Amino acid sequence: MHLATRRTIWTAVAALLLLGPVALTVWRTGSGRPLSVLLTTVGVVALLAMALTMVAPARLRTLTRTFGIDRIIGAHRWLGIVAIGAVLVHLTVAVVRSPHLLNPFDASLSIQWGWLGTAAMLTVGLVAAWGRRSGRRYEVWARVHVLLAGAAIVLAGLHVVWLGDLLSDPVLRVVLSALTLAFLAVLFLRWVWRPLFSRHGAYVVYGVRPEGPSTATLVLAPVHLQRGMRFHAGQFVWLRLRRSVLGSEEHPFTIASSAQVTGRLELTVRGSGDFSTTLASLPPGSRVWLDGPHGSFSAAPEAPGLVLIAGGVGITPMMSMLRTLADSDDPRPLHLVVAQRPDEPLFEPELASLARRLDLRVTRTSGRRVDAAMLDEVVPGRGRRHLDWFVCGSPSLLAGSLAAIEQLGVPTERVHTEQFGWSGAIPVQGTRRAGRVTSR
């Protein structure tokens, strides 16, 4: 199925999940007083938005392959804003209708659950805003964010159950119960089954291959599967060193190996932190656990050719693409632009070998800025508008490359980027982003 078609289908499903129960609520409660109908309807909007906010980043592979991680996280953020806004409107309407609710200590238990749920939702928003500031530890922020979000949805559910208005209607009771079961199933898959029981992601370290002074490739072999993980070149996985629900640190890394070789998996890692440094020193036989593959940063088979622009370890997904294309005897013209540190020319011998197997031209910037003039030299002529362009690297490389590509008149639907930080996607005006978290 075409990517655009999959996106349309999933967008329609999300709209149906959000708007369908809302329309049903209005229909089933429309005979009441307008203020009561508004109160109930906005409450349902808040509840559904909260549920979808938690489902969006649950790493459903079909979603991450269709939209890319940056779109998923963007949807998660906007759904969270909608949820908080709906909760505040719900609270305001409730107080206007019944001013005595301003004192939660004299209210019923259901109202107290509602107050606590509102406080938890507001705290989730504050923690999210705090976490986007630089210098915050991702592991601490993520666990606090998840726990608060879980508390908010549980408190909101208790508020609905104890209040009883929605569940008194048989149709709404069936619909909301079915949605609750589906929601719990998704959370169970994400937070219990995959981290603790799934055999799919169990891998053993086969070896560690140095690639440069601060970069190494981790070679992994599947423990339980004969063929290993099936993936598209350019996708990534989340890696953790032990099985746990919330207590184990995990980070995302692009798969560097060929998608044609599924008996092993290679992750190229730059030692820029404690976690990545630990990975580079793992002894053979060590167990790791992977969650993936994720992401939509992959070349379309119908593209007449590819232009790959990589900075530093951002060359990792490009190597996966090139290795896959070489193993497939792909005849298409390929252009690789590499901006790397002079003391660490990653994959230089292998790129020379790939250039003999593929119609590949490799251009190293040697400190020169990636601009329109350089790209015009690398890919001259109007035919470049029909090629697929991929960019992965630092924010400065991304911004400069995208500006240059725009000057060359390349259509935005032909441009794919891979730049994402744990606090959110880097906004790039007018481009189609298929991002993931940068390898560390």
GUDRENGU-500733 format. One record per residue: y, x, z of N, C-alpha, C, O, CB in turn; residue in three letters. Coordinates in steps of 0.05 Angstrom, whole numbers, plus 5000, padded with zeros to 4 digits. Glycine has a CB too. Layout:
N
YXZYXZYXZYXZYXZala...
! end
This chain:
440
497650175000500050005000502550185000502650375014500049815024met504550104984506950264982508450265008508450075023508750154959his509850495013511250525039513350305043513550195065512550805040leu514850245022516950035025515749765032516849615047518550014999ala513449705020512049455026511149445055511449245069509649415007thr510049675065509149685093511549645111511249505132507749945099arg513749765105516149735122517049455123517849345144518349925112arg517049315099517949045098516048865115517048685130517948945069thr513448915113511548745128511948785158512048585173508648825121ile512149035167512449085196515148985206515348895229512149375202trp517249005190519848895199519748595202520848485221522048975178thr518248465183517948175185516348095210516947895223516548065160ala514248255216512648205240514348225265514148055283510248395241val515948445267517748475290519648245293520148155315519248745288ala520848165271522747935272521347685281522447525296524047895244ala518847645271517347405279516747405309516947205323514847385263leu515947645319515347665348517747625365517547515388514147945354leu520147695355522547655371523747375368524547255388524647865363leu523847285343525247035338523446785339524346565346526547045311leu520846825334518946595334518846465361519246225363516246685326gly518246615383518146485409520846375418521046175432517246685430pro523046495408525746395415526146115403527045935416527946595406val525446095377525645835363523845625376524645395379525045865333ala521445715384519545535397520745435424520445205432516845665401leu522045625439523245545464525445345461525545145476524345795478thr527145385441529245195436528144915429529144715438531145295413val525944925412524744665404523544525428523744275430522644725383trp522144675446520744545468522544465491521944295507518544725478arg524844605493526644545516529344425507531144385523527244795532thr529544355481532044265470533044005481535443935477531844245441gly531343845494532243595504533743615530534843415540529843405507ser533843845542535143885568538143915564539243895542534044115582gly539443975586542344025585542944285571541444475573543544035614arg545244295555545744535539545744795555544744995545548444495525pro546944785579547045035594544245125603543745365604548844995619leu542544935609539845005617538245115593536745305596538344755628ser538644995569537345085545538245375539536645545532537944905522val540845425541541945685536540745885556540046115548544945685538leu540645815581539545985602536646065596535946305597539745855629leu535045875589532245925583531846095558530246275557530745655580thr533446025537533146165511533946455514532546635504534846025490thr536146505527537046785530535046935548534647175544539946795543val533946805567531846935584529447015568528347235572531046755607gly528646845549526346915532527047145513525447325509525446665515val529547145503530447375486530247635502529347835492533347325476val531247625527531147865544528347955548527748195547532547815571ala526547765554523747845560522347965535520948165538522247595569leu522747835512521547935488522648205479521248385471521847735465leu525348235482526548495475525548715493525148935484529648475476ala525248655519524148855537521348935529520649175530524148745566met519648735522516948805514516848965488515349165487515348545509ala518448895468518549045443519649325447518949515434520148895422leu521549345466522649605473520549795483520650035477524949575494thr518649695498516449865508514249915488512950115488515249735533met513949715469511849755449512749955428511050105418511249485436val515349955421516250125399515550415402514550535383519350095397ala515950545426515150825428512350875438511751085448517150965446pro510650665435507850695445506050855427503650865431506650415450ala507150985406505751155388503551005373501251115370504551395403arg504150765364502250635346502350775319504450785306502950325343leu500150895311500151075288501050935262502451055246497451195284arg500350685259501150545235504150515234505350505212499850275234thr505450495257508450475257509750745252511650765237509350355284leu508750955265509951215262509551315233511251465223508851415282thr507251245220506851335193508651175174509351275153503851295185arg509250935181510850755163513850815165515150835145510350465170thr514850845190517750865194518651145201521051215196518550675215phe516951315212517851575222518751545251519751325259520051685204gly518551755266519151745294522151685299522751535318518452005308ile523951795283526751755289527551455286529151355302528551925271asp526451315266526951035263525850875287527050685297525850935237arg523450955295522150815318523850845343524250655357519350935322ile524751095348526351135372529050995370530150895389526751445377ile530150995345532650845341532250545347533950425360533650875313gly530050435337529450145343529050105373529949905384526950055328ala527750295386527250275415529950265430530350115449525650515425his531850435421534450445435535950185431537150075450536050685424arg536050085406537549835401536149595414537649415423537749785371trp533549585414532249365428532849375458533149165471529149385424leu532949625469533749645497536549545503537049415523533549935506gly538449595485541149495488541149185486542549055502543049615466ile539649075467539348785465538248665491539148465501537648705441val536148795502534848695526536848695549537048495564532448865533ala538348915553540248925575542448725571543248585590541449215577ile543448695546545548495541544548215546545948055558546448515513gly542048155538541047885543540547835572541047615582538347845527ala539648035587539348005616542047945629542147765647538048265628val544148085622546748035634547847755627548947615643548748245625leu547447665602548247395594546647185610547746995619547847355563val544047235612542247055627543247035656543346815667539347155626his543947255668544947255696547547115698547946955716545247545706leu549347155679551947025679551746725677553046575692553747135657thr550146635658549746345655548446225680549146005688547946285630val546546365692545246255716547246225739547146025753542946445724ala548946425742550946405764553046195758553946055776552346685767val553846165733555745955726554545675732555945495741556645975696val552045645726550745385730550245345760550445115770548145375715arg549545555774548845535803550145765818548845965822545745525807ser552645735827554145955839552746065864553146295871556845865847pro551045905877549746005902547846235896547046375915548345775916his547146275871545246495864546546765867545146965866544246455835leu549146775871550547025875549547175900549747415902553546985877leu548447015919547347135943544247135941543046935948548246985968asn543047355931540147355927538647335953536247255953539347605912pro539847405976538447396001537847116011535947076026540047546022phe539346926001538946646009537446495986537046245988541546506015asp536646635965535346505942532346505946531246625964536146645916ala531046365928528046355928526946625919528346795909527046125910ser524346655922523046905915523246955885523547185877520046895923leu523046745869523246785840525946895832526147065814522746525825ser528046805845530746905839531047195848532347355835532946725853ile529847255871529947535881528547725861529447945856528647555909gln526247635850524947795830526847835806526948055795522347665820trp528247625799530147655776532347845782533048005764531347385770gly533447845806535548035813534448315812535848495802536647975841trp532048355823530948625823530348725795530748955788528348635840leu529348535778528848605750531448685735531448875719527548375735gly533648535741536248605729537148885738538149035721538348395736thr536848935763537649205774536049425761537049635754537449215804ala533449375757531749575745532549615716532549845706528749485746ala533149405701533949425673536549585671536749765653534349155660met538449525688541049675687540549975693541750145681543049555706leu538750025712538150305719536750445696537250685692536350315744thr535050305681533750425658535850515638535750725627531850215644val537950335633540050405615541650645624542350815608541950175611gly542250665650543750885661542051145659543151355652544450835690leu539551125664537751365662537551465633537551705628534951305674val537451265615537351345586539851485578539751685564536851095569ala542151385587544751515580544951795593545951985581547051345588ala543951815617544052065632542152275618542852505616543152035661trp539852175609537952355597538852475571537852695563535352215593gly540652335556541552435530543452665533544052805514542852215514arg544452715557546252945561544653205561542353205570547852915588arg545853405551544453665548543853785575545253735595546153865532ser541653935576540854075601538953915618538154015639543254145616gly538353665611536553505627533653575620532953625597537053205623arg531953595641529153655637527753405625527753195637527753745663arg526453445602525253225589523053095606522852845607524053315562tyr521353265618519053155633519852975655518752755659517353385644glu521953055671522952895693524152635683523552415692524953055710val525852665663527252435652525252235641525551995646529152515629trp523252325626521352145613519751985633519351745630519452295594ala518852115654517251975674518951775690517951555695516052175694arg521351845697523051655711523651415693523651185702525651785720val524251475667524851265648522551065645522950825644525651385621his520151175642517751005638517250835663516650605661515351175631val517350965686516750815711518850595716518050375724516751005735leu521350645711523350435715523050215695523349975702526150555712leu522450285670521950075649519549905657519649665654521550205622ala517450035667515049875676515749695699514849465699512850065684gly517349795718518149625740519849385731519549165741519749785761ala521549435711523349225701521648995688522148765693525349335681ala519749075671518148865658516348715677515848475674516548995635ile515248855697513648715717515248525734514448295738512248925736val517648605742519448435758520348195741520447965751521848585768leu520848235716521648015698519347815696519747575696522548115671ala516847925693514547745691514147585716513447355715512147915685gly514447715740514247575765516347355767515847135777514447765788leu518747415757520947215758520146965741520646745750523547335747his518947005718518146785700515846625713515946385713517346895673val513846775724511546635736512346475760511546245763509346845743val513846595778514646455803516546225797516346015811516046655822trp518246255777520046035770518545805758519045575765522246135751leu516745865740514945655730515945475708514445315697514045495752gly518545495701519645305681518345345654517445145641522645345678asp518145585644516945635618513945575617513045455598517445925609leu512545645638509645615638508845325643506445255639508445795659leu510645155650510044875654509544735627508244525626512144735669ser510644845605510244735579507644845568507345095567512644785560asp505644675559503044785551503244965526501745155524501244555545pro504944895507505245055482506345325489505345535481506944915461val508545335504509745585511507945755529507845995527512445535526leu506345615546504545765563502445915546501846145552503145575582arg501345785526499345915508500646145493499446355491498145705489val502946095481504246295464504946545481504346765474506746185451val506246495504507046715521504646865533504747105536508946615544leu502546725539500146855549498947035528498047255534498046645559ser498746935503497647095481499347345477498247565473497546935455ala502047315477503747555473503447745496503547985492506747465471leu503147645520502747825544500247985541500148225547502747655570thr498047855533495547995529495748215508494748435511493247805522leu497148155485497448355464499148585475498648815469498848225440ala501248525490502948725502501448905521501649155519505348595517phe499748785538498148945557496149115542495549345551496748765577leu495049015520493149165504494349415492493149635492491848995482ala496849395482498249625471498849825492498450065488500949525457val499749735515500349925537497850055547497850295554501749785560leu495649915548493050025557492150245538491250465546490849815560phe492450195511491750385491493450645494492350865493492050275463leu496050605498497850835500497650995526497551235525500750735497arg497450855548497750995574495151035589495051195608499650845591trp492950905580490350935594488251045576487051255581489550665606val487650895554485450975537485751245524484051415527484950765515trp487951285509488351535495488551775514487251975510490851525478arg490151765536490451995553487852055569487352295575492651965573pro486251855575484051905594481251885581479452025590484151705616leu480851725561478151665552477651725522475351765515477551385558phe479651725506479151755477477952025470478852235480481751715462ser475752025455474452265446475752385421475352615413471452215441arg477452215408478652295382480452535384480552705366480252065371his481852565407483852775409482953025424484553205429486252675422gly480353045431479353275445478953515426477453495407476753215461ala480253735432480053975415479654225432480354225456482554015397tyr478354425421477954675434479354895419479454895394474954745437val480555085433481955315421479955505408478255625422483755465442val480055525382478255705367479455995367477956185367477855605338tyr482056005366483456265367486456235365487456025359482356445344gly487856455370490756455368491556685349490856915354492156495396val492956625328493656825307496656885309498256705304492856725279arg497457135315500357195316501557175288500357255268500757485327pro503957065287505457035261508057205261509157255240506056745256glu508957285285511357435288511857505317510157445333513757275277gly514057635323514557715351514557485371513657525394517257855352pro515457245363515557025382514056775371514456555382518356955388ser512456805351511156575339508156635335507356855329512456515311thr506556425341503656455338502556185327503755975331502356535365ala500256205315498855965305496355915322494656085326497955995276thr496255675333494055585350491955455331492555255318494955395372leu489555575330487355465313485555305331484355405350485855695299val485255045324483654855341481354745326481454715301485554635351leu479254685340476854555328476254305344476454305368474454755328ala475454085331474853835345472353865362470454005355474453605325pro472353735385470153755403467953555396465553625396471053705432val468753315390466753095386466553005357464452895349467552855402his468553055340468452955313467553175294468453405296471152845305leu465953105274464953295255467253375236467553615230462553185239gln468753185226470753235206473553275218475353365204470853015186arg473853215243476453255256478453045248477752835237477553525249gly480953095254483052895250483852885221484253085208485452975267met484152645210485152605183488152565185489152405201483852355170arg489652705169492552695170493752745142492352835124493652905190phe496352685140497852755116499453005121500453045143499652515107his499653175101501253415104504053355112505353185100501253585078ala505053475134507653425144507753265170509853235182509253295124gly505353155178505352995202505053185227504653425224502952795201gln505253065250505253215275503553085296502752855293508053265286phe502953225317501453125340502853185366504453375367498553245340val502253035386503053095414500753245427498453155424503952845430trp501353455441499253625453499653635483501953675493499253905441leu497553605498497553645527495153825535493153835521497453365542arg495453955558493454145567491454025585489354155591494854375580leu491853785595489853655612490153355610492153255601490153745642arg488053215617488052925615489252795640488452845662485152825611arg491352635635492752505657494452285644495152305621494352705674ser495252095660496951875650499851965649501051965627496651625667val500952035672503852115672504152405683506352515680505351925689leu502152515695502552775708502253015690502753235699500652805730gly501552975665501053205647503353235627504053045613498353175632ser504453475626506553535606505453535578503253645574507953805613glu506953425559506053425531508453475513510653395520504653165524glu507953595490510053655471509053605443506653625438511053955474his510853555424510053515396510153765380511953935383511953305383pro508153795362508054025344507053935317505253765314506154245356phe508354035296507553975269504854105263504354335271509654065249thr503153965248500654085238501354265215502654185196498653855229ile500454515217501054715196498854745176499354865154501654985209ala496454655182494154705164494054505141495554305141491554705180ser492354555122491954385099490654125107488754125123490354525077ser491553905095490353645101487553625087486053445094492153415091ala486953805069484353815056482253945074479853915069484553965030gln483154085095481254215113481354075139483154125155481954525116val479353905145479453745169477653855191477553745213478653465163thr476154075186474354185206475854345227474754415248472354365193gly478354405222480054545242482954445238483754335218479854855238arg484454505259487354425259488954665267488154805286487854175277leu491254715254492854945261495654845268496854685254493055155238glu496754945291499454885300500955145303500055315319499354725327leu503155175289504755425291506955375312508455185310505955505264thr507055545332508655495356510555735360509655965358506955455381val513055675365514955895372515255885403515755675415517755855358arg515056125415515156145444518056125454519256325461513956405453gly519055875455521755835464521955705492524155635501523255665444ser519655675505519655555532517055605546515255735534520155245530gly516755515571514355575586511855455573509755575572514655465614asp512155205563509855065551508855205526506455265524510554775545phe510655265508509755395483508855675488507055765474512155395463ser509955815507509056085514506156075525504556245519510856215534thr505655865541502955825552500955785529498755885530502855595571thr501755615510499955565487499155815472496855855465501255365468leu501155995468500556235453498756425467497656615455503256375447ala498356385493496556565509493956435517492556545534498056665533ser493356195506490856065513488456215504488456305480490855775502leu486456265520484056405511482256225495482355975499482556515536pro480656335477478756175462476956015481476056115501477056345443pro476355765473474655595490476255405507475155215519472955755507gly478855445509480555265525480654985512480654965487483455375528ser480754775528480954505518483854415517485454475535479254315536arg484554275496487154145494486653865484484453805472489154295476val488553685487488253405478490653335460492953385468488053215502trp490053215438492053155418492352845415490352705417491353275391leu494752755410495252475404496652475376498852565373497052335426asp495252365357496452365330494352285309492152205316497652635323gly494952325284497552435274499752225273499151985271497152555246pro502252315274504552145273506552245252506352475243505952125300his508452075244510552165227510152085198507852035189510952455228gly512352075183512251995155513652205137514552145115513551725150ser513752455147515052675133512952795113512053015117516152895152phe512152635093510052715075510952675047512452485041507452565081ser509852835029510652815000509152584987506752554991510053084986ala510552434971509352214956507752334932508852514919511452014947ala505352234927503852344904505052294877504452434858501052234905pro506852094875508052034849510552194844511652174822508751744847glu511552354863513952514858513352724837511252854838514852644885ala515252764818514752964796514853254806513953434792516652924774pro516053304829516353564840517653554867518753354875517953744820gly517553784881518653794909520554024912520154234900516353804929leu522653974928524454194937524254194968524853994981527454144927val523354414979522954445008524954645019525054875011520054535014leu526554555038528554725051527854745080527854545095531554605047ile527254995089526255035116527955245131528755445119523355115116ala528355195156529655395173527955465197527055285211532355285183gly527455725201525855815224523155695224521755695204527255745250gly522255595248519655485250519455205237517355085236518855455279val521755115226521754875210520154905184519854705169524554795204gly519255145178517555185155514755085159513155065140517455485148ile514055015184511354925191510354685174508254705162511154855220thr511854465173510854245156510754315126509154215112512653995160pro512554495118512554585090509954735084508854715062515054755083met509054895103506555045099504254855096502454905080506155245122met504254645112502054455110502154315083500054275071502354235132ser504554255073504754135046503754335025502154255007507554055040met504654585026503954775005500954835006499654854985505555035009leu499754865030496954925032495254685021493254725007496154975061arg496154445027494754205017494954194987492954134973495953955030thr497354244976497654234947496054444933494854404912500654264939leu495854684945494254904933491354824934489854884914494755164949ala490354714956487554634957486854404938484554364931486854544985asp488954254929488554034910489154114882488953954864490353804918ser489754374877490454474850492754314838492554234815487954464832asp494754254854496954094845498754244824499454474830498754004869asp499354134801500754284781503854244781505254364765499754204754pro504854084800507654014799509454254806508554434821508253784819arg511854264796513754484803514754454832515354234841516154484784pro514754674846515554674874517654894879517455114868513054724892leu519654824895521755014902521955024932522254824945524554934890his521655264944521855304972524255484979524455714969519255424984leu526055384995528355535004527955595034527655405050531055384999val527955845042527255925069529656065082530656265071524756105069val530555965105532556095121531356175147530856015165535055905125ala530756445150529456535174530856795184532456915171526456595168gln530056865209531157105221529957345206527557345199530457125251arg531557555201530557785186528157925199526558045186532757985182pro528057915226525858045240523357885242521357975253526858125268asp523457635231521057465233520757305207521057055208521257275257glu520057435186519557295160516857155160514857265152519757485136pro516756915171514256775175512756725148513956645128514756515189leu510156765149508356705127509056845100508356745079508356405122phe510357065101511257205077508857275059508957215035512857455083glu506757405069504457475051503057225040502257215017502457645066pro502757015057501456775048503056635027501956515008500756595071glu505756635030507456505010507156644983507256514962510356495019leu506856904983506457054958503856974945503656944921506557354963ala501856934962499256844951499356554940498256494919497056864973ser500756384955501056104946502656084920502155914903502455934967leu504556274916506156274891504356334867505056254845508356474893ala502156474871500256524849498356294844497356264822498656784855arg497956124864496155894861497655644852496455464841494755844887arg500255634857501855394852504155464833504855704829502955274878leu505455264822507955304807510255304827511855124828508355084785asp510255524843512055534866514055764863513355994856510455574892leu516555704868518655904869519855914897520755714908520955844848arg519656144910520656184937523256334937523556544924518556344954val525256214950527956334953528556374982528656184997530056154939thr528956624990529856695017532856725018533956865001528356945028arg534156595037537056595037538256865044540456925036538056385057thr536857025060537857295068540657275080542357445075537957485043ser540957075097543557045111545556875097547556795108544657305117gly545056815072546956655056546756355065544656255071546356675026arg548956225065549055945073547855765051548255815027552055855078arg546255575060545155375042547255175034547954995049542655235054val548355205010550455025001549854924972547654984962553255165001asp551654774961551154664934550854874913549154854895553454474926ala552355094915552155314896549355444896548255494875554255524901ala548355494920545655614922543555424911541855504895545055684951met543655164919541654974910541854934880539854874867541954714925leu544254954869544554924840543155154826542055114804547554914832asp543155394838541755614826538755584829537255654811542655884840glu537855474851534955444856533855224839531655264827534455384886val535255004837534254774821536454684802537854494807533354534840val536754824779538854744760538054494744535654434741539454974742pro540154364733539654144714539553874728539253854752537054194700gly539753674711539753394721536953304730536753094744540853214700arg534853444723532253364731531753374761529853244771530153534717gly533453524775533153544804533453274818532553234841535053744816arg534853084805535352824817532752664819532652464834537352664801arg530752744805528152594805526152724823523952624827527052574777his526852954835525053094853525352984881527352864888525553404853leu523253024898523452954926524353194942523253414939520652844937asp526353164958527553374974526753345003527053125015530653384970trp525853565015525053565044526653775058526854005049521953605047phe527753705081529353895097528353895126528153675138532453835095val527854125137526954145165528154405177527754625166523854135168cys529454375199530654615212532654545233532554325244531854795191gly534454725238536454685259538454475250538654415227537854955266ser540054365270542054175262544054275242544954135224543554085287pro544854535244546754645225545554665197546954605178547754925235ser543054755195541754765169541554485158541954435134538954895171leu540854295174540454015165543153905154543153795132539453845188leu545253935170547853835161548853965135549653825117549953865183ala548654225134549554365110547854305086548954265064549554665115gly545254285089543554225066543953945056543953905032540554265074ser544153755074544553475065547253445051547353285032544353295089leu549253575060551853565047551653685019552853575000554053705063ala550253905016549954024990548253854972548853824948548554304993ala546153734982544453564966546053324956545653234933541953474981ile547753214973549352984965551353074942551752914924550952874989glu552453314944554253404923552753434896554053404875555453674931gln550253494897548653524873547953254860546753244839546253684878leu548553034874548052774863545152674866544352504851548752774835gly543652794885540952704889540952434904542352414924539352914905val539552234894539451974908538451994936536652154941537751774892pro539551834954538751854983535851794987534551905006540451674999thr534651614970531851544974530051784967527651774974531151304958glu531051984954529452224948529652434970528352644968530452344921arg531252394990531752595011530352525036530552295046534852635016val528852705047527252665072528052895091528053125084524152655066his528552825116529253025136527353015159526052805164532152995145thr527153235173525553245197527053405218526853645220522753385191glu528653255233530153375255530453165276531752955272532853485245gln529353225300529353025321529153165347527653355351527052825317phe530753075367530653175394529652975413529652735406533453275402gly528753055436527452855454529352645463528452425470526352995478trp531952695462533852495471534752315448536352135453536252625482ser533752365424534452175402534752325376534952565375536952035408gly534752165355534952285328537752365323539652245332534052075307ala538052585308540752675299541652485277540352475256540652965290ile543952355281544752165260545752305236547452485237546951985271pro544752225213545552345187546352115169544751945161543152505174val548952095164550051875149548951865121549052055106553051885148gln547951625113547151575085544651705076544251725052549351655068gly542951805094540451925085538151775097538351635117540352225093thr535851795083533451675093532051885111531352105101531551585070arg531651825136530552015154527651945160526951715164532152025181arg525952155159523152115166522552335187520952515181521252135141ala523652315210523752535228521552555248519952375251526252535242gly521452775261519652815284521053005303523253105297516952925274arg519753055325520853235344520353525336518153585328519753185372val522353695337522053975328520054115345519954085370524754115330thr518354275333516354435347517654625367519854735361514554585328ser516354665390517554845410515455055418516055225435518454685434arg
! end
